[in-house]
């Protein structure tokens, strides 16, 4: 077995292990165990921030492990085509930033809940995922990029990793496993969001696609009507 093949297999296995750990920590069973062991208030206040801290640490460990693995170059794009791919990556990074902003950076990171818990204040229920949750009044009103895709952070991560002008065997293995993880993770997040938001999420699912913007929701064209459109419809009725 060649060194490049060994490095590819190791990278695929490490990426799968990384995905498995994250999926386990995001599972309902893990959350219920944590809440039962440390209390519901501690769970609401610390779990999201803890999850993200683990994500950062394990991501750094995975990158370091990959860097040490041997690999063979599959292809290298040069010139204007490479520049176009970099522009595409920048656009995907902007999409990721828009997803984080739309979900609320402090809510997304868990800092809001952690800060309230540390100061002894009342803590809202922990967010279920990287999506905007219900408002304090219990309403679910996704805006911005979440009107085009239910899981934009997961979607934009896929072309971001594939648009690298230089592809190696180990990066190919990482991309394949990660792409599957991002899609399957979106399916799991959908179930968690349904529990958090309630019946309003079913309406959202019918109008907005799960993963790829513009592909249509579960039965109707993609896109949640804007506030202006909804107002016009109310006036007409």
N, C-alpha and C positions, 0 to 999 in steps of 0.2 A: 504494500500500500504506500503510495507516494506521500510525501510530507504535506503537499497541498491538499490532498484528499483527507488526510488526518485532520488538518486544520479546519477543513470545511465541515466535517462530521462533528468535531468538537464545538464549533461555532453554532451549528444547528441545535445540538443538544443543550448548550448553555442558554441559547435564546429560548428554547422550549421550557427549560427549567425556570428562567426568568418570568416567562408568561404564566407558568403554573403557579408560582409564588404569588404573583399579582392577582391572578384569578381566585386563588384560595383566600387571600386577604379581603377581596371584594365580595366574597360569597356571603350569603345570608347566615350560614352556619357559623362562620368566623365572627361575624358581627354580633350574633346572638350570644356566642360564648363570651365575648369581650364584655358585653352589657351585663351578662349574668355574673361574671367574675368581678367586675369593677364597679358595676352600677350604671344605670341608664344615663345619669347626668354626666359621668365620666366618659361614657361612650360618645354622647352627643358633643361633648366639649373637646375631646382629644383624638377621636378615631380618624377623622379625615386628615388632620395634620400629621398624625403618625403614619398613616398610609402613604402620604406624599413624601415624607422623610425617608421611608423605606424605599419608595420608588426612585428617589434621587440617588440613594446609596447603592442600590442594586444596579441601577443604570450605569453608574460610574464603574462599578466592578465588572459589569459585562463589557463595557467599552475597553477597559484595561485588559481583560482576558482575550478579547478579540484581537487587540493590537499585537499580542504576543504570539498569535497563531500564524503559521506559514500559509501562504496562499499563492495562487497563480492568477495572472491577469486574464480576464475573459475578453474584455474589449476596452478601448479608450477612445472617446469622442473628442475631437479637437476643433479648433477654429470657431466659426460662427455657430455651428451646431452646439458646441459645448457652452458657448455664451447663452444660447437660447435655453439650454437646460438649466443653467444657473439662474436665469430669470424666472423660469418655472418654479425652481426651488424657493426663490424669494417670494413669489406669489403664494406658494403653499405655506410658507412661514407666516405671511400676513394673514392667511386664512386661519391658521392655528391661533395667532394672536387675537383675531376677531372672536374665535370660539371661547377663548379664556375670558376675554373682556365681556362677552355676552353672558357668560355664566356667572360673572362677578369674580374678579381676581382674588379677593379676600375670602369669598365663599368657596371658590374653587380650591384654594390652597388649604382651607380649614382654619385660617388665622382668625377670622371673625369669631368662630365658635370657641377656639382655644383661648382667645383673649378674654371672652366673657366668662369662661370656666375658671381661668386663673384669678380673675378678680371677684369671683363669688357671685356673679350676676346670673340671672336666668338664662338658660341656653336653649335655643330653638333646636328642634330635631336635626340630627346630622344629615347633611345632603347625601343623596344616594349615588350621585355620579357627577360627571363633568358637564351637566346640563343645567339650565336655569330651573330652579324649583318653583313651587308655588309661592305667591306673595304672602306677606303676613296675614292678609285677609283670606287666604286660602284659594286665590285665583291663580290660574296657570295661563300666562300670556307670553309665549316665546316671541322674541323680537330679533331683528337683525339677521345674522347668518343662520339662526335656528329656524327661520321661516323657510329655508331652502333644503335643510338636511338635519335630521334628528341628532346625528353624532358627528358634527363637522370636525372636531379635533381628531377623531380616529380616521376620518376620510382623508383629510389633508396630510396626515402623516404618511399615508401610503405613497402618493406621487413624490412626496418630499424625499423619501429614501431611494426611490427608483430613478429619480432624475439626476443621479450622480454621474458625471461624464466618464468616470473610471469605475469599471465593475471588476471585482475580483471574485474568486470562488467563495471565499468566506463571506463577503458582503452579499453575494447572491443567496447563500444559505440563510443569512440573517434576514434579508428582505422577504424571502418566501415565508419563513416562519412568522415574522412580524406581521406581514400582511394578513395572514390567516387569523392571527391573534386579534388584530384591530377589528376585523369584521365580526368574529365570534364574540369579542368583548362588547360590541355594539348590541348584539342580540341579548346578551345578559343584562346590560345596562337598561335596555328597553323594559325588561321585566321588573327591574328594581324601580324604575321611574313610574311604571304603572301602579306599583304599590304606594309610592310616595304621593303621586299627584291624584290618582283616582280615575274616575270615569272620563274626566276631561282629556286625559292622555290618549284615550281611544279615538277621540275626535281628531286630535293632533296627528295620530298615526295614519288616519285615513287621508289626510291632506298633504303630509310631508314625507318624503322618502326616508328610509332608514339610513342609507349610506351615501349614495351617489346623487348629488343635486340634479334636479331636472328629470329624474326617472319616474316620478309619480309616486304618490302614497299608496296605501293599501285600498285602492278602489277609486280614487279621485285624482285629478291633476295635482302635481306638486305645487306648493306655495300656500302659506297661510295668508288670507286676505289682510291687507294693511288696515290700519285704523281708519283711514280716510274711506277706503272701500266699504268697510263695515258700516260706517256712518251713512254713506250714500244708500246702502241697502236698507237701513233702518228708516231713512226718510221716505224711500219709495214705498215701503210697506205700511 
